[in-house]
Amino acid sequence: MTSSHTTEKAEIGAELVRATFTDEMLEEMRALIGTELRTAASVNNEYATRLAILRFAEGIGDDNPLWTDEDYATASPHAGLIAPPSFIFCCLGSIQVGWRGLGGFHAETNINFHRPIRVGDRITAKVVFDGFDGPTDSSFGGRRIKDYLRQEYRNQDDELVATFICSRMRFERGEMQERRESRAIELPHPWTDEELAAIEDQILAESPRGAVPRYWDDINVGDELDVITKGPIGLTDEIAFIAAGAAPIPRLSAHGVALSRYRKHPSWAYRDPNTGALEPVYSVHYSDYAARLQGAQMAYDVGIQRTCWQIHSLTNWMGDAGFLKSIHGQYRSHVYLSDVVRLGGRVIEKSIDDSGDHVVRIETWAENQRGQNVMPGSAVVSLPNRTEAELLPLEGEA
């Protein structure tokens, strides 16, 4: 009797599959432009339950009581628990499209947020392949292509929650590996006990603005956000992110479930020469061996994980009455395990937008211990204004 899991065996070696850009590949990908992609294998959370929100918040290191404390949230302007804006990533972080045998890095994120996610909301995502640019030459990894996925998240009432444009760089792995040594730095970073103690004190001193409104009227161009610190990034930080449901594309699986998928899609995996086990390409985020196959020096963070930290910084600053309208970030350099990232920003503009919202535009950054800005970006935040606040009825008034 043949098992229903039996599939044709494919050879999977100790190296990630290496391919090159060809005219045939480019034509194949052009034909896919405008295609709505299948998402079933990449959905991690369908409902924003209390525990799903809590797991995600803990997985990104964000203990804002607006997401974690029911009593606190009930007394807030939201009258109940909401999810951090980045919760969309643990519903569906992203998916892969084509480019068989090429490597890939998440290069850029653009998100517009339209409404908060509340406990009990059912979030579904539609993903469309919007095309690509290139190939072009780069000094970082040889020839590369930048592709674009448009992801629209809606709630159970078919209301648009967020639109996420996910851009990835695709490259030839052989070229990346050959250039790896030219990017060599000392890893893991040699922290002293005194430096680690200071970093941990900075982390524990962080707190969200919370219930005290940050009024638009009081903001000045040039004001800087409080800095939040992530790191030194460790293996458990990456495991917690996975456990939060935020990252795997497709979902990580084990034993026969994983084996069936790898037999069907051999380029999704490699065989670890130390254990003999098959491992997913995604393990570049927790396996130094896999990361080196991808052309990096050791395991490194996830692109959208870095964006979650950026959003943490912004929601800490804006307070419970603020609303994050949009965010942009470019991923520059790897953030390796053992690195520390400090995230901050500066107000560069105040205005009233076309929707009548009082907004501030913020330049954001994420600096590592080497002084590199590993995620330059921007954000637009809507804040309460004192005139409208004075017009609100007092408690008990009609």
PEHUJO-V538782 format. One record per pair of residues at least 6 apart in sequence whose C-alpha atoms are under 6 Angstrom apart, sorted by the first residue. I is the first residue (numbers start at 1). J is the second residue. If there is no record, write none. Layout:
BEGIN
i->I j->J
i->I j->J
END
This chain:
BEGIN
i->9 j->263
i->10 j->263
i->12 j->270
i->13 j->270
i->13 j->271
i->14 j->270
i->14 j->271
i->14 j->272
i->15 j->270
i->16 j->270
i->17 j->101
i->17 j->267
i->18 j->101
i->18 j->173
i->19 j->101
i->19 j->102
i->20 j->172
i->33 j->129
i->33 j->130
i->33 j->131
i->34 j->129
i->34 j->130
i->35 j->128
i->35 j->129
i->36 j->127
i->36 j->128
i->37 j->127
i->37 j->128
i->41 j->250
i->42 j->249
i->42 j->250
i->42 j->251
i->43 j->91
i->43 j->92
i->44 j->91
i->44 j->245
i->45 j->91
i->46 j->91
i->46 j->122
i->46 j->123
i->47 j->121
i->47 j->122
i->48 j->119
i->48 j->120
i->48 j->121
i->49 j->119
i->49 j->120
i->53 j->83
i->54 j->68
i->55 j->244
i->56 j->244
i->59 j->240
i->59 j->241
i->59 j->244
i->66 j->73
i->66 j->81
i->67 j->81
i->67 j->82
i->67 j->83
i->70 j->81
i->73 j->80
i->73 j->81
i->74 j->80
i->82 j->117
i->82 j->118
i->82 j->119
i->83 j->117
i->86 j->308
i->89 j->246
i->90 j->245
i->90 j->246
i->93 j->246
i->93 j->247
i->95 j->249
i->102 j->171
i->102 j->172
i->103 j->170
i->103 j->171
i->103 j->173
i->104 j->169
i->104 j->170
i->105 j->168
i->105 j->169
i->106 j->168
i->106 j->303
i->107 j->167
i->107 j->168
i->107 j->169
i->107 j->330
i->107 j->331
i->108 j->167
i->108 j->329
i->108 j->330
i->108 j->331
i->109 j->165
i->109 j->166
i->109 j->328
i->109 j->329
i->110 j->164
i->110 j->165
i->110 j->327
i->110 j->328
i->111 j->163
i->111 j->164
i->111 j->326
i->111 j->327
i->112 j->162
i->112 j->163
i->112 j->325
i->112 j->326
i->113 j->162
i->113 j->325
i->113 j->326
i->114 j->161
i->114 j->162
i->115 j->161
i->122 j->155
i->122 j->156
i->123 j->154
i->123 j->155
i->124 j->153
i->124 j->154
i->125 j->152
i->125 j->153
i->126 j->151
i->126 j->152
i->127 j->150
i->127 j->151
i->128 j->149
i->128 j->150
i->129 j->149
i->130 j->148
i->130 j->149
i->131 j->147
i->131 j->148
i->132 j->146
i->132 j->147
i->133 j->145
i->133 j->146
i->134 j->145
i->135 j->144
i->135 j->145
i->136 j->143
i->136 j->144
i->137 j->143
i->141 j->175
i->141 j->176
i->142 j->175
i->144 j->170
i->144 j->171
i->145 j->169
i->145 j->170
i->146 j->168
i->146 j->169
i->147 j->167
i->147 j->168
i->148 j->166
i->148 j->167
i->149 j->165
i->149 j->166
i->150 j->164
i->150 j->165
i->151 j->163
i->151 j->164
i->152 j->163
i->153 j->161
i->153 j->162
i->154 j->160
i->154 j->161
i->176 j->295
i->177 j->295
i->180 j->295
i->188 j->338
i->189 j->338
i->203 j->229
i->208 j->316
i->209 j->316
i->209 j->317
i->209 j->319
i->210 j->319
i->210 j->320
i->211 j->320
i->215 j->383
i->215 j->384
i->215 j->385
i->216 j->383
i->216 j->384
i->216 j->385
i->217 j->385
i->221 j->347
i->221 j->348
i->221 j->349
i->222 j->346
i->222 j->347
i->223 j->346
i->223 j->347
i->224 j->345
i->224 j->346
i->225 j->344
i->225 j->345
i->227 j->343
i->227 j->344
i->228 j->342
i->228 j->343
i->229 j->341
i->229 j->342
i->230 j->340
i->230 j->341
i->231 j->340
i->232 j->338
i->232 j->339
i->232 j->340
i->233 j->337
i->233 j->338
i->233 j->339
i->234 j->337
i->268 j->280
i->268 j->281
i->269 j->279
i->269 j->280
i->269 j->281
i->270 j->278
i->270 j->279
i->271 j->277
i->271 j->278
i->284 j->290
i->284 j->291
i->284 j->299
i->285 j->299
i->285 j->300
i->285 j->301
i->286 j->299
i->287 j->299
i->288 j->298
i->288 j->299
i->291 j->298
i->291 j->299
i->299 j->336
i->300 j->335
i->300 j->336
i->300 j->337
i->301 j->335
i->322 j->382
i->322 j->383
i->323 j->381
i->323 j->382
i->324 j->381
i->325 j->380
i->325 j->381
i->326 j->379
i->326 j->380
i->327 j->378
i->327 j->379
i->328 j->377
i->328 j->378
i->329 j->375
i->329 j->376
i->329 j->377
i->330 j->375
i->330 j->376
i->331 j->374
i->331 j->375
i->332 j->374
i->332 j->375
i->333 j->374
i->340 j->368
i->340 j->369
i->341 j->367
i->341 j->368
i->342 j->366
i->342 j->367
i->343 j->365
i->343 j->366
i->344 j->364
i->344 j->365
i->345 j->363
i->345 j->364
i->345 j->365
i->346 j->362
i->346 j->363
i->347 j->361
i->347 j->362
i->348 j->361
i->348 j->362
i->349 j->360
i->349 j->361
i->350 j->359
i->350 j->360
i->351 j->359
i->352 j->358
i->352 j->359
i->358 j->382
i->358 j->383
i->359 j->381
i->359 j->382
i->360 j->380
i->360 j->381
i->361 j->379
i->361 j->380
i->362 j->378
i->362 j->379
i->363 j->378
i->364 j->376
i->364 j->377
i->364 j->378
i->365 j->375
i->365 j->376
i->366 j->373
i->366 j->374
i->366 j->375
i->367 j->373
i->367 j->374
END
